[in-house]
Amino acid sequence: MTMTRDDAQVHFHVVGMADTNLLPRLLDHFCLRDVVPERVSAERQGEEMRVTIAVRRDACPEWEMVARKLGQIFVVRSVLASVADQAEDTEGVEELQVAAAG
């Protein structure tokens, strides 16, 4: 199946410190762009928090810049952003790995 702008999603996979500021700081970058995520999941694993945020690609065409901004948050350790075909749930058509600034 060919991916179209309507059925593509961008998944932001973030690993950060288990900190009370992590989730609001991540979501703030989407709020500033008036983008409502399709799905948000978070799981604490010891001193780390793993967060996945899925947004429609057409709602966030500047997803690469958003990934870089997420990587600049001081409690973030790594960010992997990938485009997925929602219909087939396949990932990795386009990917961007961001090393955290801190």
FIMIPA-816925 format. One record per atom (N, C-alpha, C): residue in one letter; z, x, y. Coordinates in steps of 0.02 Angstrom, whole numbers, padded with zeros to 5 digits, always signed. Atoms other than C-alpha are relative to their C-alpha. Layout:
! FIMIPA-816925
aZXY...
END
This chain:
! FIMIPA-816925
m+00000+00042-00059m+00000+00000+00000m+00000+00044+00062t+00003-00037-00062t-00042+00063+00173t+00055-00024+00047m-00054+00017-00045m+00102+00070+00294m-00028-00021+00067t+00018+00023-00067t+00083-00027+00455t+00061+00005+00045r-00055-00003-00047r+00187-00025+00611r+00050-00056-00012d-00044+00057+00009d+00259-00195+00562d+00050+00009-00057d-00045-00004+00057d+00335-00145+00395d+00032+00069-00007a-00030-00067+00004a+00386+00036+00431a+00068+00000+00033q-00067-00009-00029q+00567+00081+00462q+00014+00074+00005v-00025-00068-00006v+00648+00240+00521v+00072-00001-00022h-00069-00007+00024h+00806+00290+00428h+00029+00065+00028f-00036-00057-00026f+00926+00406+00517f+00059+00012-00045h-00056-00018+00045h+01041+00492+00392h+00040+00053+00037v-00042-00043-00042v+01185+00572+00486v+00062+00020-00040v-00064-00024+00027v+01328+00680+00423v+00039+00026+00059g-00042-00021-00056g+01470+00703+00545g+00072+00005-00020m-00072-00003+00012m+01654+00733+00559m+00028-00071-00002a-00033+00066+00003a+01764+00586+00511a+00042-00008+00063d-00030+00005-00067d+01805+00547+00692d-00010-00071+00025t+00005+00069-00025t+01838+00381+00779t-00057-00008+00050n+00054+00004-00048n+01702+00422+00906n-00070+00004-00030l+00066-00010+00030l+01561+00452+00782l-00044-00062+00003l+00042+00060+00003l+01497+00275+00755l-00020-00026+00069p+00022+00024-00066p+01502+00217+00938p-00049+00048+00034r+00045-00048-00032r+01418+00378+00995r-00070-00004-00031l+00065+00007+00032l+01279+00358+00866l-00036-00063+00024l+00030+00064-00017l+01248+00175+00905l-00019-00005+00074d+00014+00002-00071d+01250+00206+01092d-00072+00021+00015h+00069-00022-00012h+01081+00296+01082h-00050-00056-00014f+00043+00057+00014f+01004+00137+01010f+00010-00054+00053c-00015+00049-00053c+01091+00024+01137c-00037+00017+00065l+00034-00022-00062l+01020+00127+01280l-00074-00015-00001r+00072+00015+00006r+00845+00091+01214r-00012-00072-00018d+00005+00072+00016d+00881-00094+01181d-00028-00011-00070v+00022+00004+00070v+00855-00067+00994v+00059-00024-00042v-00051+00026+00046v+00956-00171+00870v-00017+00025-00070p+00015-00025+00068p+00968-00082+00701p-00007-00057-00050e+00008+00047+00055e+00910-00175+00547e+00059+00005-00048r-00055-00011+00047r+01051-00097+00445r+00038+00062+00023v-00044-00057-00013v+01199+00018+00474v+00049+00004-00058s-00051-00009+00053s+01305+00090+00334s+00036+00065+00013a-00041-00060-00010a+01446+00216+00342a+00050+00006-00057e-00048-00014+00054e+01554+00298+00211e+00036+00065+00015r-00040-00060-00011r+01696+00420+00233r+00007+00037-00066q-00009-00043+00058q+01702+00566+00112q+00043+00059+00022g-00046-00052-00022g+01856+00669+00149g-00002+00008+00076e+00003-00015-00072e+01835+00751+00319e-00068-00014+00031e+00067+00016-00024e+01653+00695+00333e-00013-00075-00002m+00024+00069+00000m+01570+00530+00373m-00075+00003-00009r+00073+00005+00011r+01396+00488+00307r-00022-00068+00026v+00023+00061-00033v+01303+00360+00411v-00076-00005-00007t+00072+00014+00001t+01132+00282+00386t-00014-00058+00048i+00020+00051-00048i+01050+00183+00526i-00075-00011-00011a+00071+00017+00010a+00885+00093+00492a-00023-00044+00058v+00031+00039-00055v+00775+00030+00634v-00074-00009-00015r+00072+00010+00006r+00601-00041+00641r-00036+00053+00041r+00035-00053-00035r+00479+00095+00689r-00032-00024+00065d+00031+00025-00061d+00390-00015+00815d+00051-00015+00055a-00052+00011-00049a+00557-00050+00901a+00025+00066+00030c-00025-00066-00021c+00593+00137+00917c-00055+00053-00008p+00055-00048+00008p+00429+00233+00940p+00020+00072+00015e-00022-00067-00017e+00525+00382+01010e+00054+00024-00048w-00051-00015+00051w+00623+00403+00847w+00014+00074-00007e-00012-00072+00006e+00600+00592+00844e+00047+00025+00055m-00044-00018-00054m+00682+00609+01014m+00071-00026-00013v-00066+00029+00016v+00824+00494+00959v+00035+00044-00052a-00029-00043+00051a+00852+00604+00805a+00028+00064+00032r-00024-00061-00034r+00865+00758+00917r+00062-00014+00041k-00058+00019-00040k+00987+00668+01032k+00062-00010-00044l-00056+00010+00046l+01095+00617+00884l+00028+00068-00022g-00022-00066+00021g+01101+00799+00830g+00039+00038+00053q-00036-00033-00054q+01172+00847+01000q+00071-00026+00009i-00068+00028-00004i+01328+00740+00977i+00048+00050-00032f-00044-00054+00022f+01474+00859+00957f+00033-00012-00067v-00031+00013+00065v+01545+00773+00801v-00051-00005-00056v+00054+00005+00050v+01376+00772+00711v-00014+00069-00030r+00016-00063+00034r+01340+00906+00581r-00073+00005-00018s+00072-00002+00016s+01163+00857+00527s-00030-00069+00007v+00038+00062-00006v+01029+00725+00552v-00065+00009-00038l+00065+00002+00032l+00882+00683+00441l-00030-00069+00017a+00034+00062-00017a+00761+00552+00507a-00063-00004-00042s+00060+00008+00041s+00626+00484+00391s-00028-00070+00009v+00035+00064-00006v+00497+00347+00403v-00009-00027-00071a+00005+00032+00066a+00500+00225+00257a-00041-00063+00005d+00038+00062+00006d+00383+00087+00203d+00048-00052-00028q-00049+00050+00020q+00496-00065+00195q-00022-00038-00062a+00024+00039+00056a+00386-00156+00071a+00009+00036-00067e-00006-00037+00062e+00389-00017-00058e+00063+00041-00004d-00062-00038-00004d+00553+00064-00001d-00010+00073-00018t+00013-00071+00010t+00474+00236-00007t+00014+00037+00065e-00016-00039-00059e+00534+00371+00111e-00039+00065+00000g+00027-00067-00005g+00470+00534+00174g-00072+00005+00023v+00067-00004-00026v+00301+00489+00246v-00001+00047+00060e-00012-00047-00055e+00362+00576+00404e+00074+00014-00001e-00070-00019+00001e+00524+00672+00415e+00014+00049+00056l-00023-00047-00050l+00624+00766+00545l+00071+00018-00016q-00068-00025+00013q+00776+00873+00503q+00024+00033+00065v-00028-00027-00062v+00889+00913+00651v+00065+00035-00017a-00062-00036+00007a+01022+01046+00649a+00045-00019+00058a-00047+00021-00052a+01178+00997+00745a+00012+00058+00048a-00010-00050-00053a+01213+01086+00908a+00067+00035-00007g-00067-00028+00003g+01398+01114+00871g+00011+00036-00061
END
